[in-house]
Amino acid sequence: MFAVEVRDHIMIAHSFRGAVFGPAQALHGATFVVDAAFSAETLDNNGIVIDIGRAHEALKAVLAALNYRNLDEVPELKGTNTTTEFLTKHIFDRLAKNARAGELGRNGRELNAIRVTLSESHVARAWYEANLW
């Protein structure tokens, strides 16, 4: 399996509902390093999984909707606990749409999966990985 991975970061604010979250129920900030890995069983005729520049631009565009935002106020996220795990799937869904549409420099049907990892710190991270088809 071949993979290309790109990285960016976001700075957000949010709060959680539920006693399990303790003090994180209050509004607080977080900075996440976001990695997105795209995989394929073969390289295309150009010798690539996808165009790394297009992948990075797609990740930046997806993250722009979240960056420097209070996620409690984003209409599509309102009422949701925007945990690290939740955000990995949220970002995956948007990147998968780009990949399936062939917007990453390769026919989306030739890609296998995407893995999105959010690192909260050097000791804690979460990811979501799924096949595209």
N, C-alpha and C positions, 0 to 999 in steps of 0.2 A: 504494500500500500504506500503510495506517495502522498505527501501533504505539503501544503504551503500554509504558513501561519503569519498573521499580521497582528500588530499590537497598537493600542491607543489607550487613552484613559478618560475617565469622567469624574467630575466633582458634583455631588448631588446633596440634597437635604431630604429627609423623610422622617416619618415616625411610624411606629408599629402599634397595632391593637392586640392585646392579649397579655396576661400576667407573665407568660413564659419569657417575654422580652425584657422584663425588669425596667431598668432606667431607659432602655432604648424605646420605650413607649413615648417618651418626650421627643420633640423635634431635635434632630441631630444631623451632623454632616458625615459624609463618607467620600473617600477618594478610592476609586477602583482602577486597577490596571486591567484592561480588557484584551484578551487574546482570542483570535478567531482562526481556527485551523480548518482548512478545506482539503478533503481527501479524494483521491481517485485511484483506481487500480492500475491505470496506465498513464503515461504522458501523452499529450497530444502531438500533432505533427510538428509543432514548434519546440517540443521538448519540455513543456510546462504542465503543471496541474491546472493553474489558472494564471491570469495576468496579476502579478503581485501588486502592481500600481492600482489597478481597478479594484482589487480586493481591499486595499487600504482605504481608497476613496469611499467604497461602499460602507466599510466599518465606520469611518468618520461621519458619514451622512446619517447613519442609524443613531450614532451616539450624540449627534448634534441636538436631537430632539430631547435628550435627557440632561445634557451637560449644563451645569450651573442652574439647575431647576430644582424647585421643591417638588418632589414627585407626588406629594399629597395634593398638589394643585393641578397636576396634569390630568385633563378630563378623562382620557382613556384609562388612567391608572387609579382614579379616585376611588377610595373605599377598598383598595387592595393593599395587603402587606407586601411592599416592594422589597422583599428580602433579596439577598444575594442570589439565592437559588431561583427565585421568580425572575429576576432580571436576566439571568443567563438564558432562560427560555424566551423571554421577551425579545432579546437581541437576536437569538437564533432565528426566530420566526421571520424577522425582517430580512436578515441576511439570506435565509433560505429562499425567500421570494426573489431576491436578486439573482441568486445562483440558478434557480429553476428557470428563470426567464433568459438565461444565457448572457447576463449583463457583466460577467466577470471574465470575458474573453474566451469562453469555451462553451460548447453546447452543454446545457445544464444536465442533460440525460447522461453525460459521461462522468458526472461527479457522483461520489458515493454518499458522503456525509459531511457534516459540519460539527465542530466542537467549539463551544464558546466557554471560556474560562474567565471568571472575575476573581481577581486577587484583592482581598481586603487589606492584607498586610503581607509581610514576608513569612508569616506562619499560618495563614488561613486563606483558603480559596474554595470556590465552588465551580462546578461546570455542568453544562448540559450538552449532550451529544446525541445526534439522531441521524438516521439515513434520510436522504432527500426524497427517496422514492419508495 
